[in-house]
Amino acid sequence: MEMHYEADIFERVIRRQIHIEEAARICGYTKRTAYRRLKRYKQEGLKGLRHGLVGKTSNRAKDPSTRTAVIDFYRERGDGKSLSAFVRHFRTISGISVCRETVRQWLLDAGLWQVSERPIMASGAPLEISIDIQAKERLVS
């Protein structure tokens, strides 16, 4: 739910234009949750409606030095390798295990990796999609 919209609804509750039960229904909360969020809104304002983890680092985040090491290693030795091969090579050399998708995102952010425009088959040939016209007609009729 949009914070400003929720704040508007709680302002209406404070001005006694609607009941808390109605606000809970509009926001999709239980009555108890609506009371808790209203209390936080009164104490902290709009900031109280924001999720408590916004702007904080995830508990599952890798150490920033690992990210730097991966990017530096890719600049030195990763060019020309598939991403999976690079991740395996990095793990073998450094002993640090990092998910392939995490490495892909780090490399994208650093401008070292580009998103491919078309799906590629294992053979390396572009994936061609063909439609069987007769099968399509059978589905329609």
N, CA and C of each residue as an Amber inpcrd file, in Angstrom:
protein
   423
   0.8500000  -1.1760000   0.0000000   0.0000000   0.0000000   0.0000000
   0.8960000   1.2390000   0.0000000   0.5170000   2.2260000  -0.7560000
   1.2520000   3.4820000  -0.8440000   1.1890000   4.2000000   0.5020000
   2.3730000   4.6400000   0.9780000   2.4470000   5.2680000   2.3050000
   1.5750000   6.5240000   2.3960000   1.6030000   7.3420000   1.3490000
   0.8530000   8.5990000   1.4090000  -0.6540000   8.3350000   1.4360000
  -1.0830000   7.3190000   0.6960000  -2.5050000   6.9510000   0.6950000
  -2.9230000   6.4700000   2.0800000  -2.0840000   5.6400000   2.6680000
  -2.3620000   5.1350000   4.0110000  -2.3830000   6.2820000   5.0170000
  -1.4710000   7.2290000   4.8680000  -1.4370000   8.3870000   5.7660000
  -2.7250000   9.2030000   5.6360000  -3.2140000   9.3560000   4.4090000
  -4.4710000  10.0860000   4.2030000  -5.6320000   9.3890000   4.9160000
  -5.6460000   8.0750000   4.8370000  -6.7060000   7.3170000   5.5050000
  -6.6090000   7.4840000   7.0180000  -5.3870000   7.4170000   7.5700000
  -5.2190000   7.5910000   9.0100000  -5.5480000   9.0160000   9.4430000
  -5.2910000   9.9900000   8.5880000  -5.6940000  11.3750000   8.8980000
  -7.2070000  11.4650000   9.0060000  -7.9180000  10.7520000   8.1450000
  -9.3790000  10.7370000   8.2120000  -9.8610000  10.0720000   9.5000000
  -9.1300000   9.0560000   9.9660000  -9.4800000   8.4040000  11.2380000
  -9.2500000   9.3860000  12.3830000  -8.1380000  10.0920000  12.3570000
  -7.8100000  11.0550000  13.4190000  -8.8500000  12.1700000  13.4700000
  -9.3080000  12.6260000  12.2890000 -10.3370000  13.6760000  12.2340000
 -11.7510000  13.1280000  12.4680000 -11.8370000  11.8160000  12.7430000
 -13.0960000  11.1280000  13.0340000 -14.0820000  11.1510000  11.8650000
 -13.5280000  11.1330000  10.6490000 -14.3820000  11.0640000   9.4600000
 -14.7400000   9.6100000   9.1320000 -13.8470000   8.6860000   9.4900000
 -14.1370000   7.2650000   9.3280000 -13.6720000   6.5290000  10.5820000
 -14.2040000   5.3360000  10.8040000 -13.8100000   4.5160000  11.9380000
 -12.5710000   3.6950000  11.5790000 -11.8830000   3.2320000  12.5950000
 -10.6700000   2.4350000  12.3890000 -10.9840000   1.1320000  11.6530000
 -12.1750000   0.5700000  11.8790000 -12.5620000  -0.6580000  11.1800000
 -12.6260000  -0.4240000   9.6730000 -13.1680000   0.7280000   9.2840000
 -13.2610000   1.0850000   7.8620000 -11.8700000   1.3070000   7.2790000
 -11.0060000   1.9580000   8.0390000  -9.6270000   2.1780000   7.5850000
  -8.9070000   0.8420000   7.4090000  -9.1230000  -0.0760000   8.3350000
  -8.4940000  -1.3950000   8.2470000  -8.9630000  -2.1160000   6.9900000
 -10.2550000  -2.0370000   6.7020000 -10.7910000  -2.6920000   5.5130000
 -10.2180000  -2.0870000   4.2410000 -10.1410000  -0.7620000   4.1800000
  -9.6150000  -0.0720000   3.0020000  -8.1480000  -0.4520000   2.7720000
  -7.3750000  -0.5010000   3.8530000  -5.9370000  -0.7870000   3.7510000
  -5.6370000  -2.2710000   3.6210000  -6.6280000  -3.1160000   3.9070000
  -6.3940000  -4.5480000   3.8270000  -5.7100000  -5.1090000   5.0650000
  -5.9080000  -4.4460000   6.2110000  -5.3140000  -4.8800000   7.4660000
  -6.3830000  -5.4620000   8.3730000  -5.9210000  -6.1650000   9.3930000
  -6.8410000  -6.5330000  10.4610000  -7.0330000  -5.2800000  11.3200000
  -8.0410000  -5.3050000  12.1560000  -8.3100000  -4.1630000  13.0330000
  -7.1210000  -3.9070000  13.9560000  -6.5380000  -4.9830000  14.4700000
  -5.3960000  -4.8600000  15.3790000  -4.1950000  -4.2070000  14.6840000
  -3.9040000  -4.6440000  13.4540000  -2.7840000  -4.0610000  12.6980000
  -3.0420000  -2.5920000  12.4090000  -4.2830000  -2.2620000  12.0680000
  -4.6230000  -0.8610000  11.8020000  -4.3950000  -0.0030000  13.0440000
  -4.7700000  -0.5000000  14.2280000  -4.5230000   0.2450000  15.4650000
  -3.0180000   0.4390000  15.6930000  -2.2340000  -0.6290000  15.4690000
  -0.7780000  -0.5220000  15.6640000  -0.1730000   0.5030000  14.7030000
  -0.5820000   0.4360000  13.4320000  -0.0060000   1.3520000  12.4400000
  -0.4730000   2.7930000  12.6940000  -1.6970000   2.9560000  13.1550000
  -2.1950000   4.2930000  13.4940000  -1.3830000   4.8780000  14.6470000
  -1.0920000   4.0510000  15.6400000  -0.2960000   4.5000000  16.7900000
   1.1010000   4.9610000  16.3240000   1.7310000   4.1520000  15.4520000
   3.0600000   4.5320000  14.9380000   2.9820000   5.7960000  14.0930000
   1.8910000   5.9460000  13.3400000   1.7300000   7.1500000  12.5160000
   1.5920000   8.3860000  13.3970000   0.8610000   8.2610000  14.4860000
   0.7040000   9.3960000  15.4030000   2.0420000   9.7560000  16.0580000
   2.8650000   8.7400000  16.3870000   4.1380000   8.9790000  17.0710000
   5.2210000   9.4870000  16.1240000   5.3280000   8.8620000  14.9360000
   6.4710000   9.1330000  14.0530000   6.1040000   9.8210000  12.7440000
   4.8240000   9.9700000  12.4750000   4.4110000  10.5790000  11.2210000
   4.5810000   9.6100000  10.0580000   4.8010000  10.1500000   8.8790000
   4.9070000   9.3420000   7.6660000   6.0500000   8.3370000   7.7590000
   7.1110000   8.6960000   8.4690000   8.2550000   7.7990000   8.6410000
   7.8660000   6.5150000   9.3670000   6.8770000   6.5810000  10.2380000
   6.4310000   5.4160000  10.9900000   5.7150000   4.3830000  10.1390000
   5.2470000   4.7790000   8.9590000   4.5510000   3.8490000   8.0790000
   5.5170000   3.1000000   7.1640000   6.7460000   3.5860000   7.1010000
   7.7480000   2.9500000   6.2480000   8.2370000   1.6570000   6.8940000
   8.5530000   0.6750000   6.0710000   9.0640000  -0.5960000   6.5850000
  10.3760000  -0.3660000   7.3150000  10.5960000  -1.0480000   8.4110000
  11.7700000  -0.8240000   9.2500000  13.1050000  -1.1830000   8.6090000
  13.0970000  -2.0190000   7.5590000  14.3520000  -2.4360000   6.9420000
  14.7200000  -1.6250000   5.7020000  13.8890000  -0.6510000   5.3310000
  14.1870000   0.1600000   4.1550000  15.4810000   0.9320000   4.3780000
  16.3910000   0.8280000   3.4200000  17.6520000   1.5540000   3.4930000
  18.7460000   0.8330000   4.2500000  18.4350000  -0.3230000   4.8290000
  19.4500000  -1.0690000   5.5700000  19.9880000  -2.1980000   4.7080000
  21.2000000  -2.6100000   5.0000000  21.8200000  -3.7070000   4.2790000
  21.1990000  -5.0230000   4.7080000  20.9830000  -5.8900000   3.7390000
  20.4110000  -7.2020000   4.0170000  21.3530000  -8.0190000   4.8890000
  20.7890000  -8.8650000   5.7410000  21.5990000  -9.7630000   6.5560000
  22.3030000 -10.8080000   5.6960000  21.7850000 -11.0360000   4.4860000
  22.3580000 -12.0370000   3.5990000  23.3600000 -11.4320000   2.6060000
  23.5840000 -10.1350000   2.6840000  24.4750000  -9.4660000   1.7320000
  25.9150000  -9.9510000   1.9030000  26.5960000 -10.0530000   0.7620000
  28.0110000 -10.4260000   0.7880000  28.8360000  -9.2170000   1.2350000
  30.0100000  -9.5010000   1.7600000  30.9310000  -8.4560000   2.1830000
  31.3260000  -7.6150000   0.9670000  31.3610000  -6.2780000   1.0810000
  31.7360000  -5.4380000  -0.0630000  33.1040000  -5.7930000  -0.6500000
  34.0200000  -6.3010000   0.1700000  35.3340000  -6.6800000  -0.3540000
  35.2250000  -7.8720000  -1.3070000  34.2260000  -8.7380000  -1.0930000
  34.0050000  -9.8670000  -2.0020000  33.5590000  -9.3580000  -3.3580000
  32.6650000  -8.3810000  -3.3560000  32.1950000  -7.7910000  -4.6180000
  33.3620000  -7.1720000  -5.3840000  34.1950000  -6.4330000  -4.6840000
  35.3540000  -5.8120000  -5.3170000  36.2910000  -6.8740000  -5.8710000
  36.5080000  -7.9460000  -5.1080000  37.3890000  -9.0230000  -5.5590000
  36.8500000  -9.6940000  -6.8180000  35.5460000  -9.9300000  -6.8730000
  34.9330000 -10.5570000  -8.0510000  35.0890000  -9.6610000  -9.2730000
  34.8090000  -8.3820000  -9.1150000  34.8960000  -7.4530000 -10.2450000
  36.3340000  -7.3240000 -10.7260000  37.2700000  -7.1950000  -9.8160000
  38.6860000  -7.1030000 -10.2000000  39.1520000  -8.3800000 -10.8920000
  38.7460000  -9.5290000 -10.3550000  39.1210000 -10.8140000 -10.9400000
  38.5450000 -10.9510000 -12.3470000  37.3140000 -10.4780000 -12.5480000
  36.6990000 -10.5450000 -13.8730000  37.4570000  -9.6580000 -14.8620000
  37.8620000  -8.4790000 -14.3990000  38.6160000  -7.5770000 -15.2840000
  39.9450000  -8.2040000 -15.7040000  40.5670000  -8.9390000 -14.7780000
  41.8660000  -9.5490000 -15.0630000  41.7580000 -10.8250000 -15.8900000
  40.8300000 -11.7380000 -15.5040000  40.8460000 -13.0820000 -16.0870000
  39.5100000 -13.5830000 -16.6210000  38.4690000 -12.7880000 -16.5520000
  37.1520000 -13.3230000 -16.8670000  36.6670000 -13.1220000 -18.2720000
  37.3020000 -12.2770000 -19.0290000  36.8190000 -11.9590000 -20.3590000
  36.8610000 -13.1870000 -21.2680000  35.7710000 -13.4540000 -21.9490000
  35.7050000 -14.5740000 -22.8720000  35.1550000 -15.8450000 -22.2690000
  34.9910000 -15.8990000 -20.9710000  34.4540000 -17.0900000 -20.3190000
  32.9490000 -16.9380000 -20.1480000  32.2680000 -18.0750000 -20.1140000
  30.8550000 -18.0150000 -19.7570000  30.7750000 -17.6390000 -18.2810000
  29.6420000 -17.1390000 -17.8790000  29.4900000 -16.6970000 -16.4940000
  29.6590000 -17.8560000 -15.5170000  29.0630000 -18.9920000 -15.8480000
  29.1840000 -20.1580000 -14.9600000  30.6310000 -20.6130000 -14.8370000
  31.3560000 -20.6130000 -15.9630000  32.7640000 -21.0140000 -15.9330000
  33.5780000 -20.0160000 -15.1100000  33.2710000 -18.7280000 -15.2520000
  33.9790000 -17.7110000 -14.4820000  33.7510000 -17.9080000 -12.9880000
  32.5010000 -18.1690000 -12.5890000  32.1740000 -18.3490000 -11.1660000
  32.9130000 -19.5640000 -10.6080000  32.9400000 -20.6610000 -11.3720000
  33.6750000 -21.8570000 -10.9260000  35.1690000 -21.5490000 -10.7790000
  35.7260000 -20.8260000 -11.7530000  37.1490000 -20.4770000 -11.7160000
  37.4530000 -19.5800000 -10.5110000  36.5860000 -18.6100000 -10.2650000
  36.7720000 -17.7050000  -9.1230000  36.7450000 -18.4900000  -7.8170000
  35.7970000 -19.4330000  -7.6940000  35.6890000 -20.2390000  -6.4730000
  36.9300000 -21.1040000  -6.2880000  37.4460000 -21.6650000  -7.3790000
  38.6410000 -22.5090000  -7.3120000  39.8610000 -21.7120000  -6.8560000
  40.0320000 -20.5210000  -7.4250000  41.2120000 -19.7000000  -7.1280000
  41.1210000 -19.0580000  -5.7410000  39.9520000 -18.4740000  -5.4170000
  39.8330000 -17.6840000  -4.1830000  39.2970000 -18.4770000  -2.9970000
  38.5540000 -19.5400000  -3.2780000  37.9260000 -20.2920000  -2.1940000
  36.6390000 -19.6610000  -1.6990000  36.2010000 -18.6070000  -2.3800000
  34.9750000 -17.9040000  -1.9940000  33.8560000 -18.3410000  -2.9320000
  32.7460000 -18.7860000  -2.3710000  31.6070000 -19.2210000  -3.1730000
  30.6000000 -18.0820000  -3.2840000  30.2900000 -17.7260000  -4.5260000
  29.3160000 -16.6740000  -4.7910000  28.3470000 -17.1910000  -5.8490000
  27.0800000 -16.9300000  -5.6740000  26.0440000 -17.3610000  -6.6080000
  26.2550000 -16.7180000  -7.9800000  26.0130000 -17.4880000  -9.0220000
  26.1900000 -16.9990000 -10.3920000  25.3280000 -15.7570000 -10.6470000
  24.0930000 -15.7680000 -10.1820000  23.2040000 -14.6350000 -10.4080000
  23.6940000 -13.3850000  -9.6790000  24.2660000 -13.5560000  -8.5010000
  24.8360000 -12.4150000  -7.7710000  25.9910000 -11.8160000  -8.5580000
  26.8520000 -12.6750000  -9.0840000  27.9890000 -12.2070000  -9.8870000
  27.4790000 -11.4880000 -11.1300000  26.4580000 -12.0430000 -11.7840000
  25.8950000 -11.4140000 -12.9780000  25.3860000 -10.0130000 -12.6610000
  24.6930000  -9.8600000 -11.5350000  24.1590000  -8.5540000 -11.1590000
  25.2810000  -7.5660000 -10.8410000  26.3230000  -8.0260000 -10.1460000
  27.4680000  -7.1560000  -9.8420000  28.1400000  -6.6930000 -11.1240000
  28.3180000  -7.6090000 -12.0700000  28.9680000  -7.2570000 -13.3310000
  28.1030000  -6.3190000 -14.1600000  26.7880000  -6.5180000 -14.1230000
  25.8760000  -5.5860000 -14.7990000  26.0130000  -4.1860000 -14.2140000
  26.0090000  -4.1040000 -12.8880000  26.1290000  -2.8060000 -12.2120000
  27.4510000  -2.1180000 -12.5370000  28.5130000  -2.9180000 -12.7120000
  29.8340000  -2.3650000 -13.0130000  30.0120000  -2.0800000 -14.5040000
  29.0110000  -2.4430000 -15.3180000  29.1030000  -2.2120000 -16.7610000
  29.9850000  -3.2150000 -17.4860000  30.2410000  -4.3520000 -16.8640000
  31.1150000  -5.3660000 -17.4630000  30.3290000  -6.5110000 -18.0980000
  29.0330000  -6.5080000 -17.9600000  28.1990000  -7.5750000 -18.5050000
  27.0040000  -6.9350000 -19.1820000  26.5670000  -7.5230000 -20.2970000
  25.4060000  -6.9890000 -20.9980000  24.3230000  -8.0510000 -21.0620000
  23.0890000  -7.6060000 -21.0080000  21.9540000  -8.4980000 -21.1060000
  21.7950000  -8.8810000 -22.5670000  21.6900000 -10.1930000 -22.8350000
  21.5130000 -10.6090000 -24.2250000  20.0810000 -10.3310000 -24.6490000
  19.9140000  -9.9830000 -25.9000000  18.6090000  -9.5870000 -26.4020000
  17.7190000 -10.7760000 -26.7060000  18.3220000 -11.8980000 -27.1600000
  17.5370000 -13.0620000 -27.5430000  18.0140000 -14.2690000 -26.7650000
  17.0990000 -15.1790000 -26.4410000  17.5240000 -16.4040000 -25.7670000
  18.4680000 -17.2110000 -26.6640000  19.4660000 -17.8120000 -26.0950000
  20.4430000 -18.6000000 -26.8340000  20.3060000 -20.0590000 -26.4080000
  20.2850000 -20.9660000 -27.3980000  20.2390000 -22.3920000 -27.0990000
  21.6190000 -22.8490000 -26.6550000  21.7040000 -24.0410000 -26.0910000
  22.9740000 -24.5770000 -25.6040000  24.0090000 -24.6710000 -26.7200000
  23.5530000 -24.8590000 -27.9640000  24.4740000 -24.9730000 -29.0870000
  25.0820000 -23.6290000 -29.4650000  24.5120000 -22.5430000 -28.9470000
  25.0020000 -21.2110000 -29.2750000  24.1980000 -20.5550000 -30.3730000
  23.2980000 -21.3050000 -31.0140000  22.4680000 -20.7450000 -32.0760000
  21.2930000 -19.9850000 -31.4570000  20.8880000 -18.8710000 -32.0820000
  19.7250000 -18.1520000 -31.5630000  18.4880000 -19.0440000 -31.5760000
  17.6550000 -18.8890000 -30.6030000  16.4440000 -19.6870000 -30.4730000
  15.4060000 -19.1550000 -31.4460000  14.9580000 -20.0030000 -32.3370000
  13.9300000 -19.6270000 -33.2990000  12.6060000 -20.1980000 -32.8210000
  11.5940000 -19.3700000 -32.8180000  10.2790000 -19.7990000 -32.3840000
   9.3900000 -19.8790000 -33.6180000   8.8460000 -21.0590000 -33.8760000
   7.9390000 -21.2180000 -35.0160000   6.5950000 -21.6920000 -34.5040000
   5.5580000 -21.2710000 -35.1910000   4.2050000 -21.6220000 -34.7920000
   3.6250000 -22.5460000 -35.8560000   3.1230000 -23.6820000 -35.4340000
   2.4730000 -24.6130000 -36.3450000   1.0710000 -24.0700000 -36.5990000
   0.8440000 -23.5830000 -37.8270000  -0.4210000 -22.9400000 -38.1680000
  -1.5850000 -23.9100000 -38.0010000  -1.4140000 -25.1510000 -38.4250000
  -2.5010000 -26.1250000 -38.3180000  -2.8290000 -26.4120000 -36.8550000
  -1.8150000 -26.5210000 -36.0140000  -2.0600000 -26.7570000 -34.5910000
  -2.7800000 -25.5770000 -33.9730000  -2.4390000 -24.3730000 -34.4130000
  -3.0850000 -23.1740000 -33.8920000  -4.5510000 -23.1520000 -34.2840000
  -4.8410000 -23.5570000 -35.5390000  -6.2360000 -23.5930000 -35.9980000
  -7.0450000 -24.6230000 -35.2210000  -6.4240000 -25.7690000 -34.8720000
  -7.1110000 -26.7840000 -34.1010000  -7.4470000 -26.2700000 -32.6930000
  -6.5580000 -25.4570000 -32.1370000  -6.8040000 -24.9030000 -30.7990000
  -7.9450000 -23.9010000 -30.8110000  -8.0130000 -23.1050000 -31.8890000
  -9.0270000 -22.0630000 -31.9810000 -10.3940000 -22.6650000 -32.2010000
 -10.4960000 -23.7000000 -33.0200000 -11.8270000 -24.2510000 -33.3430000
 -12.2920000 -25.2820000 -32.3500000
